[in-house]
Amino acid sequence: MERPAWAPQGIDISVPSVSRMYDFYLGGSHNFEVDREAARKAMEFLPGLPKIMQANRAFMRQAVRHAVDSGIDQFLDIGSGIPTFGNVHEVAQAADPGAKVAYVDHDPVAVAHSQAVLEGNDRAVIAAADLRRPKEILANPEITGLLDLDRPVALLLVAVLHFIEDADDPRGAVAELREALAPGSLIVLTHASYEGIPLPKEEAAGTVGVYKNIRNPLIMRSHEEISQFFEGYEMVEPGLVSMPEWRPDTPHSPEQEDPYAFSGFGGVGRKA
């Protein structure tokens, strides 16, 4: 397999990557055939995956605009993936040109492509780090050199926590990040769930099996389990809801929208 110019040396391009699969779902071009093959296999069980990802991105953009409207001008996006149209820095800096955005990802392709996209933008950086090791994120010089953690920050954990198994203590990692953030900070979070998927759980579980086979387990958590990530935060109205229902510009209903868009949950919390 020929290695494209944008693919960093040293990565195994014969193994699927969840960030490149996500890029494929969103119609991006930074993915390999091995990623597309795995994504298509997942879509055999859950054909609405691209729609779920689009709803996820739409929620993220809405939440970023809310954060700017709330007076926040610093963003820490962990598990940011491969940049696509409508990234956090584009949305935030369109609303507030002074907004600063620190991206974090452990995928070398995501990091390398982010570096290229952010070149010349002195208010946005990318750091190579892993959510499972929050101390390393908080001490990373790229992040500490840009963000002032003594001031409110919007922490984005968008479509990342469902790739962290309970054995890796995702709640502990989120709590550690929360403790490091200043009062008034926000957490912006989305998470996959069987709840809301317009298919029997047994059918949707086939997609979970695909991710397990590529050694990136997809952990489907309940509304109650996801709500526990907001411990220590005051929920912003309307709370933890399906993504199209979070402060839509125009009213949404399952009858008017692709039903897959209502799969999983999104919410925003504020640290008192």
Disulfide bonds with the S-S distance in Angstrom:
none
